[in-house]
């Protein structure tokens, strides 16, 4: 029996529905496959310090919490040395697919490319994703130095005929930059001495070969009172963890450079915005973790406020300008 024109239309409509259904199924399958490939690929956090160092414990807790928030495996890769440059370069040489990030500090991201020739990158090559913590740097004095406050130190410097020796944990660190700035503000009557090992620095401070030292707050609070004392924090405000320690500018006749060191997560520029958005959303959950806050507090640092994630890029941009000015100063 021959087919009438209406029959062709009905067959055509049925065929189109079948084709459309097949295409939809293929699209759903492809989307599901892409999703499972994505979650099966671990996220790598590259840390610009050696394993077992100051950021080891916080990095491991961060990775655990971030893994739970993302529902993906998060692995750590510790690459120390060269002021963080090697770690940053590893991130920049990775495929910008949202699977590799830097967990580092302003020292590695902002200061090292300003101070170390041949760094091979600038801060503009990285995208700020989320802050993790903030901390403080301290000015320590040897235990028998005749100064208990910053004004007493300034007066001592004016009386002393020899320059005071200020130890720092490395020439390309923020600590050393602050020491150089401080020496200049003291009229050149202080000298910054970089050390390779903090342990050697502390030995020299306790032995009287150094007069002063600039150290991270956790390291400073662990120093025995017989070896050294804290004169102040190079900070805009007192630490909530150690409220009894004043800042260097609270009662000083001179005004010194201050900075609030931070750590954060960075992505390579060119990383898809949707991937960065995934990490941002996950980090808002991570930063509310009591476990992370507790561990950070034991290290003398404070977890970042989840609300500060949206303003992290502005903070990094402002800090980049400040660090550049300090280097030129």
WOCORDA-V488416 format. One record per residue. N is the residue number from 0. RES is the residue in one small letter. PHI is phi in degrees with one decimal (999 if undefined). D_FIRST is the distance of its C-alpha to the first C-alpha in whole Angstrom. Layout:
[[N/RES/PHI/D_FIRST] [N/RES/PHI/D_FIRST]]
This chain:
[[0/x/999/0] [1/x/-66.8/4] [2/x/-83.2/7] [3/x/-85.3/9] [4/x/-54.8/13] [5/x/-64.6/14] [6/x/-64.4/12] [7/x/-61.8/14] [8/x/-65.7/17] [9/x/-64.9/16] [10/x/-63.1/16] [11/x/-62.7/19] [12/x/-64.5/21] [13/x/-63.3/20] [14/x/-63.0/21] [15/x/-64.4/24] [16/x/-62.3/25] [17/x/-65.1/25] [18/x/-63.9/27] [19/x/-62.0/30] [20/x/-62.7/30] [21/x/-65.2/31] [22/x/-64.4/33] [23/x/-63.1/35] [24/x/-62.0/35] [25/x/-63.4/37] [26/x/-63.6/39] [27/x/-63.6/40] [28/x/-64.4/41] [29/x/-63.4/43] [30/x/-63.9/45] [31/x/-64.4/46] [32/x/-63.4/47] [33/x/-64.0/49] [34/x/-62.7/50] [35/x/-68.0/51] [36/x/-63.9/53] [37/x/-65.8/55] [38/x/-71.6/56] [39/x/-78.8/57] [40/x/-88.5/59] [41/x/-70.5/62] [42/x/-87.7/64] [43/x/-107.4/68] [44/x/-102.7/71] [45/x/-94.6/73] [46/x/-111.0/77] [47/x/-81.3/80] [48/x/-143.3/82] [49/x/-72.6/83] [50/x/-59.7/82] [51/x/88.8/84] [52/x/-84.6/86] [53/x/-65.5/86] [54/x/-100.8/82] [55/x/-59.9/81] [56/x/-63.9/81] [57/x/-63.9/80] [58/x/-64.8/77] [59/x/-69.0/76] [60/x/-68.6/76] [61/x/-59.3/74] [62/x/-61.5/71] [63/x/-63.5/71] [64/x/-67.4/70] [65/x/-68.0/68] [66/x/-60.9/66] [67/x/-66.7/65] [68/x/-70.3/65] [69/x/-85.1/62] [70/x/59.3/61] [71/x/-139.7/61] [72/x/-70.0/64] [73/x/-120.7/67] [74/x/-113.0/69] [75/x/-107.9/72] [76/x/-131.2/74] [77/x/-93.3/78] [78/x/-130.7/79] [79/x/-88.8/82] [80/x/98.3/85] [81/x/58.5/85] [82/x/64.1/85] [83/x/91.1/82] [84/x/-63.7/81] [85/x/-61.8/79] [86/x/-67.4/77] [87/x/-62.6/76] [88/x/-61.3/75] [89/x/-61.8/73] [90/x/-65.3/71] [91/x/-70.2/70] [92/x/-90.6/69] [93/x/-78.2/67] [94/x/-67.1/63] [95/x/-78.2/63] [96/x/-108.7/60] [97/x/87.3/62] [98/x/-107.7/63] [99/x/-130.4/66] [100/x/-137.8/69] [101/x/-102.0/73] [102/x/-111.4/75] [103/x/-144.2/78] [104/x/-115.3/81] [105/x/-62.9/82] [106/x/-61.4/84] [107/x/-74.3/82] [108/x/-81.9/79] [109/x/-106.8/82] [110/x/-82.9/85] [111/x/-57.3/85] [112/x/-66.2/83] [113/x/-83.0/86] [114/x/-108.0/89] [115/x/-105.3/87] [116/x/-60.5/87] [117/x/76.7/84] [118/x/-60.0/82] [119/x/84.2/79] [120/x/-159.0/77] [121/x/-125.4/78] [122/x/-63.2/77] [123/x/-71.1/74] [124/x/-79.6/72] [125/x/-118.9/72] [126/x/-108.4/70] [127/x/-64.4/72] [128/x/-107.3/70] [129/x/-159.4/72] [130/x/-75.2/76] [131/x/-119.1/77] [132/x/-155.3/80] [133/x/-133.2/84] [134/x/-149.1/87] [135/x/-140.8/91] [136/x/-107.5/93] [137/x/-117.5/97] [138/x/-102.5/100] [139/x/-106.3/102] [140/x/-124.8/106] [141/x/-61.8/108] [142/x/-58.6/110] [143/x/-96.5/113] [144/x/-69.3/112] [145/x/-81.6/115] [146/x/-158.4/112] [147/x/-111.3/110] [148/x/-132.5/108] [149/x/-66.9/107] [150/x/-65.6/110] [151/x/-66.4/112] [152/x/-66.5/110] [153/x/-61.4/110] [154/x/-66.4/114] [155/x/-63.1/114] [156/x/-61.0/113] [157/x/-65.6/115] [158/x/-81.7/118] [159/x/-66.5/117] [160/x/-85.9/118] [161/x/-96.4/115] [162/x/-72.3/112] [163/x/-80.5/110] [164/x/-95.4/107] [165/x/-112.6/104] [166/x/-88.5/101] [167/x/-136.7/97] [168/x/-85.4/95] [169/x/126.4/94] [170/x/-72.2/94] [171/x/-102.4/91] [172/x/-102.5/90] [173/x/-63.0/90] [174/x/-56.6/94] [175/x/-69.0/95] [176/x/-62.4/94] [177/x/-64.6/96] [178/x/-64.9/99] [179/x/-62.9/99] [180/x/-63.5/99] [181/x/-64.5/101] [182/x/-60.3/104] [183/x/-65.9/104] [184/x/-68.4/104] [185/x/-88.6/107] [186/x/73.2/109] [187/x/78.4/108] [188/x/-94.4/110] [189/x/-152.5/107] [190/x/-133.4/106] [191/x/-87.5/102] [192/x/-119.5/102] [193/x/-80.4/98] [194/x/-119.1/98] [195/x/-82.3/95] [196/x/-118.4/96] [197/x/-63.5/96] [198/x/-61.3/98] [199/x/-68.0/101] [200/x/-58.1/101] [201/x/-66.1/102] [202/x/-62.7/104] [203/x/-70.7/106] [204/x/-66.8/106] [205/x/-67.1/108] [206/x/-86.6/110] [207/x/85.5/111] [208/x/-78.7/110] [209/x/-116.6/107] [210/x/-93.1/108] [211/x/-137.2/105] [212/x/-151.9/101] [213/x/-111.4/98] [214/x/-134.8/96] [215/x/-63.9/92] [216/x/-55.6/93] [217/x/-59.3/92] [218/x/-67.7/94] [219/x/-68.4/97] [220/x/-70.1/97] [221/x/-89.3/98] [222/x/-80.0/101] [223/x/-63.5/104] [224/x/-60.7/106] [225/x/-74.5/109] [226/x/-105.7/107] [227/x/-167.1/106] [228/x/-140.1/105] [229/x/-91.6/102] [230/x/-92.3/104] [231/x/177.9/100] [232/x/-104.2/97] [233/x/-81.1/95] [234/x/-143.0/93] [235/x/-78.6/92] [236/x/-152.4/93] [237/x/-68.9/94] [238/x/-76.4/92] [239/x/-66.1/91] [240/x/-83.4/91] [241/x/-134.8/95] [242/x/-66.3/96] [243/x/-80.3/100] [244/x/-92.5/99] [245/x/-75.6/100] [246/x/-86.0/98] [247/x/-68.1/100] [248/x/-105.6/101] [249/x/-64.2/101] [250/x/-135.8/105] [251/x/-112.6/106] [252/x/-76.9/108] [253/x/-108.6/105] [254/x/-111.1/101] [255/x/-101.4/99] [256/x/-59.3/96] [257/x/-129.3/94] [258/x/-155.4/90] [259/x/-108.0/88] [260/x/-59.3/86] [261/x/-141.2/82] [262/x/-123.2/80] [263/x/-164.3/76] [264/x/-105.1/73] [265/x/-128.3/71] [266/x/-115.1/68] [267/x/-68.7/68] [268/x/-62.4/67] [269/x/106.0/64] [270/x/-65.1/62] [271/x/-54.2/59] [272/x/-55.4/60] [273/x/-65.0/58] [274/x/-70.0/60] [275/x/-63.5/63] [276/x/-62.0/62] [277/x/-59.6/61] [278/x/-66.5/64] [279/x/-58.5/66] [280/x/-62.4/64] [281/x/-65.0/65] [282/x/-67.4/69] [283/x/-63.1/69] [284/x/-74.1/69] [285/x/-61.0/71] [286/x/-70.7/74] [287/x/-92.2/74] [288/x/-73.3/74] [289/x/-61.5/78] [290/x/-64.7/78] [291/x/-63.7/78] [292/x/-60.6/80] [293/x/-64.9/83] [294/x/-65.2/82] [295/x/-61.8/83] [296/x/-62.9/86] [297/x/-65.4/88] [298/x/-94.5/87] [299/x/81.8/89] [300/x/-123.8/86] [301/x/-115.8/84] [302/x/-63.7/80] [303/x/-67.7/79] [304/x/-73.7/77] [305/x/-54.8/74] [306/x/-69.1/74] [307/x/-80.9/75] [308/x/-60.7/72] [309/x/-65.6/71] [310/x/-102.9/74] [311/x/-65.4/75] [312/x/-63.7/74] [313/x/-67.8/76] [314/x/-61.5/79] [315/x/-63.8/78] [316/x/-62.6/79] [317/x/-66.7/82] [318/x/-65.5/83] [319/x/-60.4/82] [320/x/-66.9/85] [321/x/-64.0/87] [322/x/-64.0/87] [323/x/-61.9/87] [324/x/-67.0/90] [325/x/-65.9/92] [326/x/-65.1/92] [327/x/-77.5/93] [328/x/-62.1/96]]
